[in-house]
């Protein structure tokens, strides 16, 4: 205490107090709590220290502008997602100049100047902070009824002013055209007048005026904040309805940002209304302490995370990510077989895709021999892959490696629904078993057909042109580039796995885009299309777009992702390429034919092992990434992982056949 009394200046005193409470390890909450309570005891035992601390706090509100602290800290700005992202990046690299002599927010950042301060501030229980406020005895500085005068204290005035501004922002945002569309609100005067976004603004004005009269005359009729809080809750309910409807009708980053913007303002408005109401309800103002502590923690968190890009993205990408992954999950359900008929249908679709890939791989070899410039080569590779994948999808065939990114989302949805229930976990084990056998039959179908098609194409080429489809040197390169350990094929397979994962997100994004922007409905209204093709054909095309746009876009852009990975490596001189198990299998077939079916045994064996490893990494990387994103998008924490794994191993050892072939009766017991 003596060291604190020796400090000159209010700001220095406050900074020293924060330094005393701040632990060396921000996670040491117990030590921080103990230090705060010791400081509270020191304030109780020293009138001088107590008075100097209160004076230092009062000077902050008297000298500095507090409005920006309440209206901006912890609240998204109106600039938008990308502008705010760029601001955070720029200010992280080159911090903005702080004006501690003018803005209270800058002073708060100066006091809590470590990014880890929010950890211990949040970690200390509210009761300890309230005890500290009690020790300050703030009521000793409150004026008596006869001394109040007409002017509000600057601290209370800043709270009411900020509350009013926040209320206007809420009202303005509540009438955004996009929110009105999703809320199904009309443009009639009655509906507008009864909107909670509009009514809360009127109630806020009445509440602020009442607070001003209450300060001047303690006997004035008290219009407390309860009605205003009810209206804030109604606004919050409206925001939640809009969010739920957007999950059905499609969402976007701007919409997600607007909804988070609304939530931030409603929360801050609620905090300020409670504090103002409690301060005016009793002379001591002690009933406002819990709300003051909650606001204080919120402000410190915002101060420490002001330029935190990761936290900002997590708050604003969640709804869009969930919407995208749910679309991918719905698409993934068709890749999970339950009955034997579905299983063999999947096998036939995989065989068809394998045949197509054998031809696409040969076209890629021809394009490689054409000696295009690197950029042109990347473009033609992308078109070959992209158009080939689109035709495979249009024909109803299945590429095995496209499945994991889709099925992972379906599994994530099941995990979210299970919530630890044993019965549901058993159903989840059944889903994994079905997914596993579906993946295996798809891979086998692709590989089993890709190799003979490649050999057949080579033989037909030899008959037609009296020359090998590829030279022995090219065949030697193909085998070497797929060596299990010496070629980097496993790393390149992981790169392809990332591309597969991204293609799943792309498919979900375009499905969401079509729903959000009502693309099918707009197609049905095209006057020139209706005139030339008729309403029935246009309607059929719109229906096809509605159900297949995401898959077509995902397949086409997946092809360009594969080409782009190779192109970046080529242009920048980086060891970057892709390996896809189905294409690699086809290349083995072409190499085998080039050697007249007598390849170097060691090279061929290692290349075959490499293809197996490529398939493993393709599937595992894409599945793992998709599952992680889907779980986080749903806010699911799979705490029953050990129980699930035990059930999975038990099922595998007791009924291993379910992981390879559906039961004959078409049903599986959980």
C-alpha positions as CSV (number, residue, x, y, z in Angstrom):
1,X,0.0,0.0,0.0
2,X,2.9,2.4,0.8
3,X,4.2,1.9,-2.7
4,X,0.8,2.9,-4.2
5,X,0.6,6.0,-2.0
6,X,4.0,7.1,-3.2
7,X,2.9,7.2,-6.8
8,X,2.1,10.7,-8.2
9,X,-0.7,11.1,-10.8
10,X,-4.0,9.3,-11.2
11,X,-3.1,7.5,-14.4
12,X,0.1,6.2,-12.9
13,X,-1.7,5.0,-9.9
14,X,-4.3,3.1,-12.0
15,X,-1.5,1.6,-14.1
16,X,0.3,0.5,-11.0
17,X,-2.8,-1.2,-9.6
18,X,-3.3,-3.1,-12.8
19,X,0.3,-4.2,-12.6
20,X,-0.2,-5.4,-9.1
21,X,-3.2,-7.6,-10.0
22,X,-1.8,-8.9,-13.3
23,X,-0.1,-12.3,-12.8
24,X,3.1,-13.3,-14.5
25,X,1.2,-16.2,-16.0
26,X,-2.1,-15.0,-17.4
27,X,-3.7,-18.4,-16.7
28,X,-2.9,-18.1,-13.0
29,X,-6.4,-16.9,-12.1
30,X,-6.0,-17.9,-8.5
31,X,-3.1,-15.5,-8.0
32,X,-4.8,-12.7,-9.9
33,X,-7.9,-13.1,-7.7
34,X,-5.8,-13.1,-4.5
35,X,-4.0,-9.9,-5.6
36,X,-7.3,-8.2,-6.4
37,X,-8.8,-9.1,-3.0
38,X,-5.6,-7.8,-1.3
39,X,-5.9,-4.6,-3.2
40,X,-9.5,-4.3,-2.1
41,X,-8.5,-4.8,1.5
42,X,-5.9,-2.0,1.1
43,X,-8.6,0.3,-0.2
44,X,-10.8,-0.5,2.7
45,X,-8.0,0.3,5.2
46,X,-6.8,3.5,3.6
47,X,-9.0,6.5,3.1
48,X,-6.3,8.4,1.3
49,X,-5.7,5.5,-1.2
50,X,-9.5,5.1,-1.7
51,X,-10.0,8.8,-2.4
52,X,-7.1,9.1,-4.8
53,X,-8.3,6.0,-6.7
54,X,-11.9,7.4,-7.0
55,X,-10.5,10.8,-8.1
56,X,-8.3,9.1,-10.7
57,X,-11.3,7.2,-12.1
58,X,-13.4,10.4,-12.1
59,X,-10.8,12.3,-14.0
60,X,-10.8,9.7,-16.7
61,X,-14.5,10.4,-17.4
62,X,-14.2,14.1,-16.9
63,X,-11.3,14.6,-19.2
64,X,-11.6,11.9,-21.8
65,X,-14.4,11.1,-24.2
66,X,-16.1,7.8,-23.1
67,X,-18.7,7.6,-25.8
68,X,-16.5,5.9,-28.4
69,X,-15.6,3.3,-25.7
70,X,-19.2,2.3,-25.2
71,X,-20.3,2.6,-28.8
72,X,-17.3,1.0,-30.6
73,X,-15.3,-1.3,-28.4
74,X,-16.6,-4.9,-28.7
75,X,-19.1,-3.8,-31.4
76,X,-18.7,-4.5,-35.0
77,X,-18.4,-1.4,-37.2
78,X,-20.8,-0.7,-40.0
79,X,-18.0,-0.9,-42.7
80,X,-18.5,-4.6,-43.5
81,X,-16.7,-7.9,-43.3
82,X,-13.9,-7.4,-45.8
83,X,-13.2,-3.7,-44.8
84,X,-13.0,-4.7,-41.1
85,X,-10.7,-7.7,-42.0
86,X,-8.4,-5.4,-43.9
87,X,-8.4,-2.9,-41.1
88,X,-7.4,-5.5,-38.5
89,X,-4.6,-6.7,-40.8
90,X,-3.3,-3.2,-41.4
91,X,-3.5,-2.1,-37.8
92,X,-1.7,-5.3,-36.7
93,X,1.2,-4.5,-39.0
94,X,1.1,-0.7,-38.3
95,X,-0.8,0.1,-35.1
96,X,-2.9,3.2,-35.1
97,X,-1.7,6.2,-33.1
98,X,-3.3,6.3,-29.6
99,X,-4.6,9.6,-28.2
100,X,-4.8,8.9,-24.5
101,X,-5.5,12.6,-23.7
102,X,-8.8,12.5,-25.6
103,X,-10.3,9.1,-25.8
104,X,-11.1,6.8,-22.9
105,X,-10.8,3.7,-25.1
106,X,-7.2,4.5,-25.8
107,X,-6.6,4.9,-22.1
108,X,-8.1,1.5,-21.5
109,X,-5.8,0.0,-24.0
110,X,-2.9,1.7,-22.3
111,X,-3.9,0.2,-18.9
112,X,-4.4,-3.3,-20.3
113,X,-1.7,-3.3,-22.9
114,X,-1.0,-7.0,-23.1
115,X,-3.0,-9.2,-25.4
116,X,-3.2,-11.8,-22.6
117,X,-4.8,-9.4,-20.1
118,X,-8.3,-10.5,-21.1
119,X,-7.6,-14.0,-19.9
120,X,-7.1,-13.1,-16.2
121,X,-9.6,-10.3,-16.3
122,X,-12.3,-12.7,-17.5
123,X,-11.0,-15.5,-15.3
124,X,-11.5,-13.6,-12.0
125,X,-14.9,-14.3,-10.7
126,X,-17.5,-11.4,-10.8
127,X,-17.8,-11.5,-7.0
128,X,-14.1,-10.5,-6.6
129,X,-14.5,-7.6,-9.0
130,X,-17.7,-6.5,-7.1
131,X,-15.8,-6.7,-3.8
132,X,-13.2,-4.4,-5.3
133,X,-16.0,-1.9,-6.3
134,X,-17.5,-2.1,-2.8
135,X,-14.0,-1.3,-1.4
136,X,-13.9,1.9,-3.5
137,X,-17.1,3.2,-1.8
138,X,-18.1,5.1,-4.9
139,X,-21.2,6.4,-3.1
140,X,-19.1,8.7,-1.0
141,X,-18.5,10.9,-4.1
142,X,-22.2,10.9,-5.2
143,X,-23.9,14.3,-4.6
144,X,-26.8,14.7,-2.3
145,X,-30.2,15.4,-3.6
146,X,-29.9,19.1,-2.9
147,X,-26.5,19.2,-4.6
148,X,-27.3,17.4,-7.9
149,X,-28.2,20.5,-10.0
150,X,-29.3,20.1,-13.5
151,X,-26.2,18.7,-15.2
152,X,-25.7,14.9,-15.4
153,X,-22.2,13.6,-14.4
154,X,-20.1,13.1,-17.5
155,X,-19.9,9.3,-16.8
156,X,-23.7,8.9,-16.7
157,X,-24.2,11.3,-19.5
158,X,-21.8,9.3,-21.7
159,X,-23.7,6.1,-20.9
160,X,-27.1,7.6,-21.9
161,X,-25.7,9.3,-25.0
162,X,-24.2,6.0,-26.1
163,X,-27.4,4.1,-25.4
164,X,-29.3,6.6,-27.5
165,X,-26.9,6.3,-30.5
166,X,-26.9,2.5,-30.2
167,X,-30.7,2.5,-30.3
168,X,-30.7,4.5,-33.5
169,X,-28.2,2.1,-35.1
170,X,-30.4,-0.9,-34.1
171,X,-33.5,0.9,-35.6
172,X,-31.7,1.7,-38.9
173,X,-30.3,-1.8,-39.3
174,X,-33.7,-3.4,-38.5
175,X,-35.1,-1.9,-41.7
176,X,-32.3,-3.1,-44.0
177,X,-34.0,-4.5,-47.1
178,X,-32.3,-7.9,-46.7
179,X,-33.5,-8.3,-43.1
180,X,-37.0,-7.2,-44.1
181,X,-37.1,-9.8,-46.9
182,X,-36.1,-12.7,-44.6
183,X,-38.4,-11.4,-41.8
184,X,-41.2,-11.4,-44.4
185,X,-42.1,-7.8,-43.3
186,X,-44.3,-5.8,-45.5
187,X,-44.1,-2.1,-46.2
188,X,-47.4,-1.1,-44.5
189,X,-47.3,1.6,-41.9
190,X,-48.9,-0.6,-39.3
191,X,-46.2,-3.2,-39.6
192,X,-43.4,-0.7,-39.6
193,X,-44.8,1.1,-36.5
194,X,-45.1,-2.2,-34.6
195,X,-41.6,-3.4,-35.4
196,X,-39.5,-3.9,-32.3
197,X,-36.6,-2.2,-34.0
198,X,-38.7,0.9,-34.3
199,X,-40.5,0.7,-30.9
200,X,-37.2,0.2,-29.0
201,X,-36.0,3.5,-30.3
202,X,-39.0,5.3,-29.0
203,X,-38.7,3.6,-25.7
204,X,-35.0,4.4,-25.5
205,X,-35.8,8.1,-26.0
206,X,-38.4,8.0,-23.2
207,X,-36.0,6.2,-20.9
208,X,-33.2,8.7,-21.5
209,X,-35.5,11.6,-20.8
210,X,-36.8,10.0,-17.7
211,X,-33.2,9.4,-16.5
212,X,-32.5,13.1,-16.9
213,X,-35.6,14.1,-15.0
214,X,-34.9,11.5,-12.3
215,X,-31.4,13.0,-11.8
216,X,-32.8,16.5,-11.4
217,X,-35.8,15.4,-9.2
218,X,-35.6,12.2,-7.2
219,X,-39.3,12.3,-6.8
220,X,-39.9,12.2,-10.5
221,X,-41.9,9.2,-11.9
222,X,-39.4,6.5,-12.7
223,X,-39.7,4.8,-16.1
224,X,-37.3,2.0,-15.4
225,X,-35.4,0.0,-18.0
226,X,-37.5,-3.2,-17.8
227,X,-39.8,-2.3,-20.8
228,X,-36.7,-1.3,-22.8
229,X,-35.0,-4.7,-22.0
230,X,-38.2,-6.5,-23.1
231,X,-38.0,-4.7,-26.5
232,X,-34.3,-5.6,-26.8
233,X,-35.3,-9.2,-26.3
234,X,-37.9,-8.9,-29.0
235,X,-35.3,-7.5,-31.3
236,X,-33.0,-10.4,-30.4
237,X,-35.9,-12.8,-31.2
238,X,-36.4,-11.2,-34.6
239,X,-32.7,-11.5,-35.3
240,X,-32.8,-15.2,-34.4
241,X,-35.8,-15.8,-36.6
242,X,-33.9,-14.2,-39.5
243,X,-30.9,-16.4,-38.8
244,X,-33.0,-19.5,-38.8
245,X,-34.7,-18.6,-42.1
246,X,-31.3,-17.8,-43.6
247,X,-30.2,-21.3,-42.8
248,X,-33.1,-22.5,-45.0
249,X,-33.1,-19.9,-47.7
250,X,-29.3,-19.4,-47.9
251,X,-27.0,-16.9,-46.3
252,X,-24.0,-14.7,-47.2
253,X,-21.1,-13.1,-45.5
254,X,-22.7,-9.6,-45.5
255,X,-25.9,-11.0,-43.9
256,X,-23.9,-12.9,-41.3
257,X,-22.0,-9.7,-40.5
258,X,-25.2,-7.7,-40.2
259,X,-26.7,-10.2,-37.8
260,X,-23.6,-10.2,-35.6
261,X,-23.6,-6.4,-35.8
262,X,-27.2,-6.4,-34.5
263,X,-26.3,-8.9,-31.7
264,X,-23.4,-6.7,-30.5
265,X,-25.5,-3.6,-30.4
266,X,-28.4,-5.3,-28.6
267,X,-26.0,-6.7,-26.0
268,X,-24.3,-3.4,-25.4
269,X,-27.6,-1.5,-25.3
270,X,-28.9,-3.9,-22.7
271,X,-25.8,-3.5,-20.6
272,X,-25.9,0.3,-20.7
273,X,-29.7,0.4,-20.0
274,X,-29.2,-1.8,-16.9
275,X,-26.3,0.3,-15.6
276,X,-28.1,3.6,-16.1
277,X,-31.3,2.3,-14.5
278,X,-29.5,0.9,-11.4
279,X,-27.4,4.0,-10.9
280,X,-30.5,6.2,-10.8
281,X,-32.6,3.8,-8.8
282,X,-30.5,3.9,-5.6
283,X,-28.1,6.6,-4.4
284,X,-25.4,4.0,-3.7
285,X,-25.6,2.5,-7.2
286,X,-24.4,-0.8,-5.8
287,X,-27.0,-2.8,-7.6
288,X,-25.3,-1.7,-10.8
289,X,-22.1,-3.4,-9.9
290,X,-22.8,-6.8,-11.6
291,X,-23.7,-5.1,-14.9
292,X,-20.7,-2.8,-14.6
293,X,-18.4,-5.8,-14.1
294,X,-19.9,-7.6,-17.1
295,X,-19.4,-4.4,-19.3
296,X,-15.8,-4.0,-18.0
297,X,-14.9,-7.5,-18.9
298,X,-16.5,-7.1,-22.3
299,X,-14.5,-3.9,-22.9
300,X,-11.2,-5.4,-21.8
301,X,-11.7,-8.4,-24.1
302,X,-12.5,-6.1,-27.0
303,X,-9.5,-3.9,-26.2
304,X,-7.1,-6.9,-26.2
305,X,-8.7,-8.5,-29.3
306,X,-9.3,-5.3,-31.3
307,X,-7.0,-6.4,-34.1
308,X,-7.5,-10.2,-33.7
309,X,-8.4,-11.5,-37.1
310,X,-8.9,-15.1,-36.1
311,X,-11.5,-14.2,-33.5
312,X,-13.2,-11.9,-35.9
313,X,-13.5,-14.6,-38.6
314,X,-14.7,-17.2,-36.1
315,X,-17.6,-14.9,-35.1
316,X,-18.6,-14.0,-38.6
317,X,-17.9,-17.1,-40.7
318,X,-19.7,-19.5,-38.4
319,X,-23.2,-19.3,-39.9
320,X,-21.9,-19.3,-43.5
321,X,-19.6,-22.2,-42.8
322,X,-22.5,-24.2,-41.3
323,X,-24.8,-23.4,-44.2
324,X,-22.1,-24.5,-46.7
325,X,-21.2,-27.7,-44.8
326,X,-24.9,-28.6,-44.4
327,X,-25.4,-28.4,-48.2
328,X,-22.3,-30.6,-48.6
329,X,-23.7,-33.0,-46.0
330,X,-26.9,-33.4,-47.9
331,X,-24.9,-34.1,-51.0
332,X,-22.8,-36.6,-49.0
333,X,-25.8,-38.7,-47.9
334,X,-26.1,-40.1,-51.5
335,X,-22.5,-41.4,-51.2
336,X,-23.4,-43.6,-48.1
337,X,-24.9,-47.0,-49.1
338,X,-27.3,-48.8,-46.8
339,X,-28.7,-51.7,-48.9
340,X,-27.0,-54.1,-51.2
341,X,-28.8,-52.6,-54.2
342,X,-27.4,-49.2,-53.3
343,X,-24.0,-50.8,-52.7
344,X,-23.8,-52.4,-56.2
345,X,-25.2,-49.3,-57.7
346,X,-22.3,-47.4,-56.2
347,X,-19.9,-50.0,-57.6
348,X,-21.3,-49.5,-61.1
349,X,-21.1,-45.8,-60.8
350,X,-17.5,-46.1,-59.6
351,X,-16.6,-48.3,-62.6
352,X,-18.1,-45.8,-65.0
353,X,-16.0,-43.0,-63.3
354,X,-12.9,-45.2,-63.6
355,X,-13.4,-45.6,-67.3
356,X,-13.8,-41.9,-67.8
357,X,-10.7,-41.1,-65.7
358,X,-8.7,-43.5,-67.9
359,X,-9.6,-41.4,-70.9
360,X,-9.1,-38.1,-69.1
361,X,-5.6,-39.3,-68.0
362,X,-4.7,-40.1,-71.6
363,X,-5.8,-36.6,-72.8
364,X,-3.7,-35.1,-70.0
365,X,-0.7,-37.1,-71.3
366,X,-1.3,-35.8,-74.9
367,X,-1.6,-32.2,-73.6
368,X,1.7,-32.6,-71.8
369,X,3.3,-33.7,-75.0
370,X,2.0,-30.7,-76.9
371,X,4.6,-28.5,-75.1
372,X,2.4,-25.6,-74.3
373,X,3.7,-22.5,-72.5
374,X,3.4,-23.1,-68.7
375,X,0.4,-20.8,-68.2
376,X,-1.4,-22.2,-71.2
377,X,-0.5,-25.7,-70.1
378,X,-2.1,-25.0,-66.6
379,X,-5.3,-23.7,-68.3
380,X,-5.7,-26.7,-70.6
381,X,-5.0,-29.1,-67.7
382,X,-7.7,-27.3,-65.7
383,X,-10.2,-27.5,-68.5
384,X,-9.4,-31.2,-69.1
385,X,-9.8,-32.1,-65.4
386,X,-12.8,-29.7,-64.8
387,X,-14.9,-30.7,-67.9
388,X,-14.0,-34.3,-67.3
389,X,-15.3,-34.3,-63.7
390,X,-18.4,-32.4,-64.8
391,X,-19.2,-35.1,-67.4
392,X,-18.6,-37.8,-64.8
393,X,-21.1,-36.2,-62.6
394,X,-23.7,-35.6,-65.4
395,X,-23.5,-39.2,-66.4
396,X,-24.2,-40.2,-62.8
397,X,-20.8,-41.8,-62.1
398,X,-18.9,-41.5,-58.8
399,X,-15.3,-40.5,-58.1
400,X,-14.2,-42.2,-54.8
401,X,-12.0,-39.3,-53.6
402,X,-14.9,-36.8,-53.9
403,X,-16.8,-38.7,-51.3
404,X,-14.9,-38.1,-48.0
405,X,-15.4,-34.3,-48.0
406,X,-19.1,-34.8,-48.5
407,X,-19.7,-37.8,-46.2
408,X,-17.7,-36.1,-43.4
409,X,-20.4,-33.4,-43.2
410,X,-23.1,-36.0,-42.9
411,X,-21.1,-37.7,-40.0
412,X,-20.6,-34.4,-38.3
413,X,-24.4,-33.8,-38.4
414,X,-24.9,-37.2,-36.8
415,X,-22.4,-36.4,-34.1
416,X,-24.2,-33.1,-33.4
417,X,-27.4,-35.0,-33.0
418,X,-26.0,-37.8,-30.8
419,X,-25.1,-35.5,-27.9
420,X,-23.6,-38.4,-26.0
421,X,-26.6,-40.7,-26.1
422,X,-25.4,-44.3,-26.3
423,X,-28.1,-45.4,-28.7
424,X,-27.2,-42.5,-31.0
425,X,-23.5,-43.3,-30.8
426,X,-24.3,-46.9,-31.9
427,X,-26.2,-45.4,-34.8
428,X,-23.1,-43.3,-35.6
429,X,-21.0,-46.4,-35.6
430,X,-23.4,-47.9,-38.1
431,X,-23.1,-44.7,-40.2
432,X,-19.3,-45.0,-40.2
433,X,-19.5,-48.7,-41.2
434,X,-21.7,-47.8,-44.1
435,X,-19.4,-44.9,-45.1
436,X,-16.4,-47.1,-45.0
437,X,-17.7,-49.8,-47.3
438,X,-19.1,-47.2,-49.6
439,X,-15.6,-45.6,-49.8
440,X,-13.9,-48.9,-50.4
441,X,-16.2,-50.1,-53.2
442,X,-15.9,-46.7,-54.9
443,X,-12.1,-46.8,-54.8
444,X,-12.0,-50.4,-56.0
445,X,-14.4,-49.5,-58.8
446,X,-12.3,-46.5,-59.9
447,X,-9.0,-48.3,-59.8
448,X,-10.2,-51.6,-61.3
449,X,-11.7,-49.9,-64.3
450,X,-9.0,-47.1,-64.8
451,X,-6.2,-49.6,-65.3
452,X,-7.8,-51.8,-68.0
453,X,-9.2,-48.8,-69.8
454,X,-5.7,-47.2,-69.8
455,X,-4.3,-50.5,-71.2
456,X,-7.1,-50.7,-73.8
457,X,-6.5,-47.1,-74.9
458,X,-2.8,-47.9,-75.3
459,X,-3.5,-50.9,-77.5
460,X,-6.0,-49.1,-79.6
461,X,-3.5,-46.3,-80.2
462,X,-0.9,-48.8,-81.2
463,X,-3.3,-50.4,-83.7
464,X,-4.3,-47.1,-85.1
465,X,-1.0,-45.3,-85.3
466,X,1.6,-48.1,-85.2
467,X,3.2,-46.4,-82.2
468,X,3.1,-46.6,-78.5
469,X,0.7,-44.2,-76.7
470,X,3.7,-43.1,-74.5
471,X,7.4,-43.7,-74.9
472,X,9.4,-45.9,-72.5
473,X,11.1,-42.8,-71.1
474,X,7.7,-41.3,-70.3
475,X,6.7,-44.6,-68.7
476,X,9.9,-44.7,-66.6
477,X,9.1,-41.1,-65.5
478,X,5.5,-42.1,-64.5
479,X,6.8,-45.0,-62.4
480,X,9.4,-42.9,-60.7
481,X,7.0,-40.1,-60.0
482,X,4.8,-42.5,-58.1
483,X,7.5,-44.1,-56.0
484,X,6.3,-44.5,-52.4
485,X,9.3,-42.8,-50.8
486,X,11.5,-41.2,-53.5
487,X,9.0,-39.1,-55.4
488,X,7.2,-37.0,-52.8
489,X,4.0,-38.6,-54.0
490,X,2.5,-38.8,-50.5
491,X,3.0,-35.1,-50.0
492,X,1.4,-34.4,-53.4
493,X,-1.4,-36.7,-52.4
494,X,-2.0,-34.6,-49.3
495,X,-2.1,-31.5,-51.5
496,X,-4.8,-33.2,-53.7
497,X,-6.6,-34.1,-50.4
498,X,-6.7,-30.4,-49.6
499,X,-8.1,-29.6,-53.0
500,X,-10.7,-32.3,-52.5
501,X,-11.7,-30.7,-49.3
502,X,-12.0,-27.3,-50.9
503,X,-14.1,-28.7,-53.7
504,X,-16.6,-29.9,-51.1
505,X,-16.8,-26.4,-49.7
506,X,-17.1,-24.9,-53.2
507,X,-20.0,-27.1,-53.9
508,X,-21.7,-26.1,-50.7
509,X,-21.0,-22.5,-51.4
510,X,-22.6,-22.5,-54.8
511,X,-25.7,-24.4,-53.5
512,X,-26.0,-21.7,-50.8
513,X,-25.4,-19.0,-53.4
514,X,-28.2,-20.4,-55.6
515,X,-30.6,-20.5,-52.7
516,X,-29.7,-17.1,-51.2
517,X,-29.9,-15.3,-54.5
518,X,-32.9,-17.3,-55.7
519,X,-31.2,-18.3,-58.9
520,X,-33.7,-20.9,-60.0
521,X,-36.6,-18.5,-59.5
522,X,-34.8,-15.9,-61.5
523,X,-34.1,-18.3,-64.3
524,X,-37.8,-19.1,-64.6
525,X,-38.5,-15.4,-65.2
526,X,-36.1,-15.0,-68.1
527,X,-38.3,-13.6,-70.8
528,X,-36.0,-14.5,-73.7
529,X,-35.6,-18.1,-72.5
530,X,-39.3,-18.5,-72.1
531,X,-39.8,-17.1,-75.6
532,X,-37.4,-19.5,-77.3
533,X,-37.5,-22.6,-75.2
534,X,-40.9,-22.6,-73.5
535,X,-42.0,-22.6,-69.9
536,X,-41.6,-26.4,-69.4
537,X,-38.0,-26.6,-70.6
538,X,-37.0,-23.4,-68.7
539,X,-38.6,-24.8,-65.6
540,X,-36.8,-28.1,-66.0
541,X,-33.5,-26.3,-66.4
542,X,-34.2,-24.2,-63.3
543,X,-34.9,-27.3,-61.3
544,X,-31.7,-28.9,-62.5
545,X,-29.7,-25.8,-61.5
546,X,-31.4,-25.8,-58.1
547,X,-30.3,-29.3,-57.4
548,X,-27.0,-29.6,-59.2
549,X,-25.3,-26.2,-59.5
550,X,-23.1,-26.8,-56.5
551,X,-22.0,-30.2,-57.6
552,X,-21.2,-29.0,-61.1
553,X,-19.3,-26.0,-59.9
554,X,-17.4,-28.1,-57.3
555,X,-16.4,-30.6,-59.9
556,X,-15.3,-28.0,-62.5
557,X,-13.3,-25.9,-60.0
558,X,-11.8,-29.0,-58.4
559,X,-10.2,-29.7,-61.8
560,X,-8.8,-26.2,-61.8
561,X,-7.5,-26.6,-58.3
562,X,-5.6,-29.6,-59.3
563,X,-4.1,-27.8,-62.3
564,X,-3.4,-24.7,-60.2
565,X,-1.4,-26.6,-57.6
566,X,0.8,-27.9,-60.5
567,X,0.9,-24.5,-62.1
568,X,2.0,-22.7,-59.0
569,X,4.8,-25.2,-58.5
570,X,5.9,-24.7,-62.1
571,X,5.8,-20.9,-62.2
572,X,7.5,-20.5,-58.8
573,X,9.9,-23.3,-59.0
574,X,8.4,-25.0,-56.0
575,X,8.2,-28.8,-55.5
576,X,4.4,-28.7,-55.7
577,X,2.2,-31.1,-57.6
578,X,-0.8,-33.3,-57.1
579,X,-1.4,-37.0,-57.0
580,X,-4.9,-38.4,-57.4
581,X,-5.4,-42.2,-56.8
582,X,-7.6,-42.8,-59.8
583,X,-5.4,-40.9,-62.2
584,X,-2.3,-42.5,-60.7
585,X,-3.8,-45.9,-61.3
586,X,-4.5,-45.0,-64.9
587,X,-0.9,-43.9,-65.3
588,X,0.3,-47.2,-64.1
589,X,-1.8,-48.8,-66.8
590,X,-0.2,-46.6,-69.5
591,X,3.3,-47.3,-68.1
592,X,2.6,-51.1,-68.1
593,X,1.5,-51.0,-71.7
594,X,4.5,-49.0,-72.8
595,X,6.8,-51.6,-71.3
596,X,4.9,-54.4,-73.2
597,X,3.7,-55.6,-69.8
598,X,7.3,-56.3,-68.6
599,X,8.2,-53.2,-66.5
600,X,11.1,-53.2,-64.1
601,X,9.8,-55.2,-61.2
602,X,11.1,-53.0,-58.4
603,X,10.0,-49.7,-59.9
604,X,6.5,-51.1,-60.6
605,X,6.1,-52.5,-57.1
606,X,7.2,-49.3,-55.5
607,X,4.9,-47.3,-57.8
608,X,2.0,-49.6,-56.9
609,X,2.7,-49.1,-53.2
610,X,2.8,-45.4,-53.9
611,X,-0.6,-45.5,-55.5
612,X,-2.0,-47.2,-52.4
613,X,-0.4,-44.5,-50.3
614,X,-1.8,-41.8,-52.5
615,X,-5.3,-43.2,-52.1
616,X,-4.9,-43.3,-48.3
617,X,-3.7,-39.7,-48.1
618,X,-6.4,-38.4,-50.6
619,X,-9.1,-39.9,-48.4
620,X,-7.7,-39.2,-44.9
621,X,-6.7,-35.5,-45.5
622,X,-10.0,-34.5,-47.3
623,X,-12.1,-36.4,-44.7
624,X,-10.3,-35.0,-41.7
625,X,-10.4,-31.4,-42.9
626,X,-14.1,-31.6,-43.8
627,X,-15.0,-33.2,-40.5
628,X,-13.1,-30.6,-38.5
629,X,-14.8,-27.7,-40.3
630,X,-18.2,-29.3,-40.1
631,X,-17.9,-29.9,-36.4
632,X,-16.7,-26.4,-35.7
633,X,-19.4,-24.9,-37.9
634,X,-22.0,-26.7,-35.8
635,X,-20.3,-25.8,-32.6
636,X,-20.0,-29.5,-31.7
637,X,-17.4,-30.8,-29.3
638,X,-17.2,-34.6,-29.6
639,X,-16.5,-35.3,-25.9
640,X,-17.6,-38.9,-26.3
641,X,-14.7,-39.8,-28.6
642,X,-13.3,-42.6,-26.5
643,X,-16.7,-44.2,-26.1
644,X,-17.3,-43.9,-29.8
645,X,-14.0,-45.5,-30.7
646,X,-14.6,-48.4,-28.3
647,X,-18.0,-49.0,-30.0
648,X,-16.4,-48.7,-33.4
649,X,-13.7,-51.3,-32.6
650,X,-16.2,-53.6,-31.0
651,X,-18.4,-53.5,-34.1
652,X,-15.4,-54.1,-36.3
653,X,-14.3,-57.2,-34.4
654,X,-17.7,-58.6,-33.8
655,X,-19.3,-57.9,-37.2
656,X,-16.4,-57.0,-39.6
657,X,-18.4,-57.8,-42.7
658,X,-20.5,-54.7,-42.3
659,X,-17.4,-52.6,-43.1
660,X,-17.0,-54.3,-46.5
661,X,-20.5,-55.4,-47.6
662,X,-24.1,-54.6,-46.6
663,X,-26.1,-57.4,-44.9
664,X,-28.3,-59.5,-47.1
665,X,-31.5,-58.4,-45.4
666,X,-30.6,-54.7,-45.9
667,X,-30.8,-53.9,-42.2
668,X,-28.1,-53.4,-39.6
669,X,-28.6,-53.7,-35.9
670,X,-27.3,-50.8,-33.8
